[in-house]
Amino acid sequence: MFEVVDKVVWAMAGMRCLSSLVELTGALLMLYFGTAASALQVNAALALVGPFVLVTVTMLGVSGLAGEIALWRIALIILGVGLILFAARG
């Protein structure tokens, strides 16, 4: 089905699949508890997972490209992720 040989791509996709399972579990927990207060608590916990996954997947991607692109481009990617996290902070 998929003919991907790059292990970094598999690791990135695996992290995103794991993240989606965590999000789905969070949604099911919200439905299970059934109150807005508990749903908000679950949502707060999920908000901690998102940035971790973003940084992890980006670092995996950058490590996979390390030998292929210029160092200044890698620095721009890292700066961009940092700006996203900075802008999204509450």
N, CA, C and O of each residue as an XYZ file, in Angstrom:
360
protein
N       0.826     -1.192      0.000
C       0.000      0.000      0.000
C       0.871      1.257      0.000
O       0.764      2.094     -0.897
N       1.729      1.383      1.008
C       2.652      2.520      1.055
C       4.059      2.000      0.843
O       4.482      1.037      1.482
N       4.776      2.642     -0.055
C       6.148      2.220     -0.341
C       7.137      3.257      0.166
O       7.955      3.771     -0.597
N       7.060      3.556      1.437
C       7.962      4.527      2.045
C       9.127      3.778      2.667
O       8.932      2.890      3.497
N      10.322      4.133      2.269
C      11.495      3.465      2.817
C      12.194      4.309      3.879
O      13.013      3.797      4.641
N      11.878      5.578      3.930
C      12.524      6.473      4.884
C      11.945      6.251      6.278
O      10.753      6.455      6.504
N      12.792      5.835      7.199
C      12.340      5.540      8.560
C      11.869      6.791      9.291
O      11.028      6.708     10.186
N      12.404      7.944      8.916
C      11.977      9.192      9.548
C      10.513      9.469      9.211
O       9.747      9.905     10.071
N      10.131      9.218      7.975
C       8.730      9.423      7.569
C       7.817      8.491      8.359
O       6.748      8.908      8.807
N       8.225      7.239      8.535
C       7.430      6.307      9.333
C       7.318      6.781     10.783
O       6.254      6.671     11.392
N       8.409      7.306     11.335
C       8.382      7.807     12.717
C       7.458      9.025     12.837
O       6.698      9.142     13.798
N       7.530      9.926     11.858
C       6.661     11.104     11.877
C       5.195     10.695     11.777
O       4.358     11.197     12.527
N       4.884      9.797     10.867
C       3.503      9.331     10.703
C       3.038      8.578     11.948
O       1.883      8.697     12.357
N       3.932      7.810     12.542
C       3.593      7.086     13.756
C       3.263      8.019     14.908
O       2.325      7.770     15.665
N       4.033      9.095     15.042
C       3.745     10.077     16.094
C       2.393     10.739     15.863
O       1.643     10.966     16.813
N       2.081     11.047     14.622
C       0.780     11.659     14.312
C      -0.362     10.679     14.565
O      -1.427     11.085     15.032
N      -0.160      9.403     14.267
C      -1.197      8.400     14.565
C      -1.392      8.259     16.070
O      -2.524      8.170     16.546
N      -0.300      8.239     16.812
C      -0.391      8.179     18.265
C      -1.115      9.404     18.811
O      -1.936      9.296     19.722
N      -0.809     10.556     18.254
C      -1.479     11.792     18.663
C      -2.974     11.728     18.386
O      -3.782     12.182     19.196
N      -3.338     11.166     17.243
C      -4.765     11.071     16.920
C      -5.482     10.109     17.861
O      -6.647     10.325     18.195
N      -4.804      9.058     18.290
C      -5.405      8.144     19.255
C      -5.614      8.820     20.608
O      -6.621      8.589     21.278
N      -4.659      9.654     21.001
C      -4.805     10.401     22.251
C      -5.981     11.368     22.143
O      -6.768     11.492     23.081
N      -6.107     12.049     21.013
C      -7.221     12.982     20.809
C      -8.567     12.250     20.809
O      -9.536     12.724     21.402
N      -8.620     11.103     20.149
C      -9.857     10.320     20.125
C     -10.217      9.835     21.526
O     -11.384      9.866     21.919
N      -9.224      9.394     22.267
C      -9.469      8.979     23.647
C      -9.999     10.140     24.473
O     -10.906      9.966     25.286
N      -9.436     11.319     24.265
C      -9.925     12.506     24.963
C     -11.376     12.813     24.633
O     -12.162     13.151     25.518
N     -11.725     12.697     23.371
C     -13.114     12.951     22.964
C     -14.061     11.932     23.595
O     -15.154     12.284     24.039
N     -13.640     10.677     23.633
C     -14.475      9.653     24.246
C     -14.614      9.862     25.753
O     -15.675      9.613     26.324
N     -13.535     10.322     26.394
C     -13.614     10.634     27.825
C     -14.575     11.787     28.086
O     -15.315     11.777     29.069
N     -14.561     12.772     27.207
C     -15.507     13.883     27.356
C     -16.948     13.371     27.303
O     -17.792     13.768     28.106
N     -17.207     12.492     26.351
C     -18.552     11.927     26.242
C     -18.892     11.045     27.441
O     -20.031     11.038     27.908
N     -17.915     10.312     27.931
C     -18.141      9.419     29.066
C     -18.499     10.206     30.332
O     -19.453      9.865     31.031
N     -17.730     11.258     30.621
C     -17.984     12.038     31.835
C     -19.238     12.898     31.700
O     -19.979     13.069     32.668
N     -19.476     13.434     30.516
C     -20.737     14.088     30.219
C     -21.001     15.447     30.818
O     -22.117     15.952     30.688
N     -20.039     16.063     31.464
C     -20.250     17.410     32.000
C     -19.266     18.369     31.354
O     -18.183     17.978     30.918
N     -19.661     19.623     31.302
C     -18.799     20.635     30.689
C     -17.518     20.817     31.501
O     -16.451     21.047     30.933
N     -17.619     20.715     32.815
C     -16.440     20.900     33.667
C     -15.395     19.815     33.408
O     -14.210     20.112     33.263
N     -15.832     18.574     33.350
C     -14.873     17.498     33.107
C     -14.356     17.536     31.668
O     -13.192     17.219     31.422
N     -15.205     17.919     30.721
C     -14.762     18.039     29.338
C     -13.690     19.122     29.209
O     -12.744     18.979     28.434
N     -13.844     20.187     29.961
C     -12.842     21.261     29.953
C     -11.518     20.784     30.545
O     -10.452     21.177     30.071
N     -11.577     19.945     31.570
C     -10.356     19.393     32.158
C      -9.641     18.464     31.174
O      -8.418     18.505     31.041
N     -10.420     17.633     30.493
C      -9.833     16.749     29.489
C      -9.222     17.577     28.361
O      -8.139     17.260     27.870
N      -9.914     18.630     27.955
C      -9.411     19.500     26.897
C      -8.105     20.176     27.309
O      -7.201     20.340     26.490
N      -8.009     20.562     28.566
C      -6.772     21.178     29.050
C      -5.608     20.193     28.991
O      -4.486     20.564     28.647
N      -5.883     18.947     29.328
C      -4.831     17.927     29.242
C      -4.414     17.703     27.787
O      -3.232     17.520     27.493
N      -5.387     17.718     26.889
C      -5.067     17.541     25.465
C      -4.263     18.718     24.920
O      -3.455     18.553     24.006
N      -4.483     19.889     25.475
C      -3.738     21.071     25.019
C      -2.252     20.945     25.323
O      -1.430     21.590     24.672
N      -1.904     20.135     26.288
C      -0.486     19.904     26.594
C       0.153     18.950     25.609
O       1.358     19.022     25.368
N      -0.633     18.061     25.039
C      -0.102     17.049     24.122
C       0.228     17.650     22.760
O       1.232     17.283     22.149
N      -0.605     18.568     22.279
C      -0.443     19.134     20.940
C       0.927     19.738     20.659
O       1.565     19.365     19.674
N       1.401     20.666     21.502
C       2.723     21.251     21.249
C       3.855     20.232     21.317
O       4.828     20.326     20.567
N       3.728     19.264     22.212
C       4.757     18.224     22.307
C       4.843     17.443     20.997
O       5.937     17.181     20.497
N       3.702     17.077     20.453
C       3.684     16.331     19.192
C       4.231     17.199     18.061
O       5.011     16.721     17.236
N       3.827     18.475     18.015
C       4.320     19.385     16.981
C       5.840     19.461     17.001
O       6.485     19.327     15.960
N       6.410     19.675     18.171
C       7.861     19.807     18.288
C       8.544     18.483     17.954
O       9.557     18.474     17.255
N       8.013     17.377     18.437
C       8.630     16.073     18.184
C       8.629     15.727     16.697
O       9.649     15.305     16.152
N       7.489     15.907     16.049
C       7.408     15.572     14.622
C       8.296     16.510     13.805
O       8.940     16.076     12.849
N       8.335     17.786     14.171
C       9.199     18.726     13.454
C      10.663     18.360     13.622
O      11.429     18.402     12.660
N      11.056     18.002     14.831
C      12.456     17.631     15.060
C      12.817     16.350     14.304
O      13.929     16.224     13.791
N      11.887     15.409     14.237
C      12.140     14.210     13.429
C      12.344     14.584     11.961
O      13.257     14.083     11.305
N      11.492     15.462     11.459
C      11.615     15.900     10.070
C      12.914     16.638      9.807
O      13.572     16.416      8.790
N      13.277     17.516     10.727
C      14.530     18.268     10.564
C      15.726     17.322     10.620
O      16.681     17.491      9.862
N      15.684     16.334     11.505
C      16.799     15.389     11.575
C      16.900     14.575     10.283
O      17.997     14.207      9.862
N      15.760     14.296      9.661
C      15.781     13.575      8.395
C      16.308     14.403      7.249
O      16.836     13.862      6.277
N      16.170     15.722      7.352
C      16.644     16.617      6.290
C      18.029     17.194      6.570
O      18.569     17.924      5.739
N      18.599     16.884      7.698
C      19.826     17.538      8.150
C      20.945     17.512      7.111
O      21.665     18.500      6.965
N      21.101     16.439      6.410
C      22.165     16.361      5.421
C      21.783     16.889      4.058
O      22.635     16.999      3.176
N      20.512     17.220      3.868
C      20.032     17.587      2.543
C      19.799     19.082      2.341
O      19.842     19.560      1.207
N      19.553     19.829      3.417
C      19.273     21.253      3.267
C      20.267     22.074      4.082
O      20.930     21.570      4.989
N      20.348     23.343      3.732
C      21.306     24.233      4.377
C      20.932     24.462      5.847
O      19.764     24.396      6.228
N      21.943     24.729      6.644
C      21.762     24.943      8.074
C      20.839     26.127      8.359
O      20.060     26.084      9.311
N      20.916     27.186      7.545
C      20.069     28.351      7.796
C      18.601     28.028      7.560
O      17.729     28.619      8.197
N      18.316     27.099      6.657
C      16.923     26.689      6.443
C      16.399     25.878      7.629
O      15.239     26.018      8.016
N      17.244     25.043      8.196
C      16.867     24.304      9.399
C      16.593     25.280     10.535
O      15.636     25.109     11.290
N      17.430     26.298     10.653
C      17.222     27.319     11.686
C      15.899     28.049     11.474
O      15.212     28.374     12.442
N      15.538     28.309     10.224
C      14.249     28.952      9.937
C      13.074     28.070     10.339
O      12.072     28.560     10.860
N      13.200     26.771     10.097
C      12.136     25.839     10.504
C      11.979     25.852     12.020
O      10.864     25.939     12.533
N      13.088     25.766     12.726
C      13.047     25.766     14.194
C      12.495     27.089     14.704
O      11.712     27.107     15.653
N      12.892     28.190     14.089
C      12.364     29.496     14.473
C      10.855     29.560     14.230
O      10.116     30.100     15.053
N      10.399     29.013     13.104
C       8.975     29.009     12.805
C       8.174     28.231     13.827
O       7.106     28.677     14.246
N       8.672     27.075     14.233
C       7.992     26.294     15.260
C       7.983     27.062     16.581
O       6.978     27.071     17.292
N       9.080     27.691     16.900
C       9.134     28.498     18.111
C       8.131     29.639     18.086
O       7.493     29.923     19.100
N       7.984     30.297     16.945
C       7.013     31.380     16.833
C       5.580     30.872     16.946
O       4.730     31.542     17.533
N       5.307     29.697     16.389
C       3.965     29.116     16.532
C       3.666     28.862     18.001
O       2.589     29.205     18.489
N       4.617     28.262     18.705
C       4.401     27.988     20.135
C       4.282     29.276     20.936
O       3.481     29.344     21.869
N       5.052     30.289     20.597
C       4.991     31.569     21.282
C       3.635     32.245     21.057
O       3.036     32.783     21.989
N       3.166     32.209     19.818
C       1.894     32.852     19.501
C       0.692     32.123     20.108
O      -0.340     32.735     20.386
N       0.834     30.827     20.307
C      -0.292     30.031     20.812
C      -0.354     29.982     22.339
O      -1.305     29.442     22.905
N       0.638     30.531     22.992
C       0.615     30.452     24.466
C      -0.509     31.301     25.022
O      -0.906     32.309     24.437
N      -1.002     30.873     26.149
C      -2.176     31.523     26.720
C      -1.808     32.540     27.720
O      -2.684     33.183     28.299
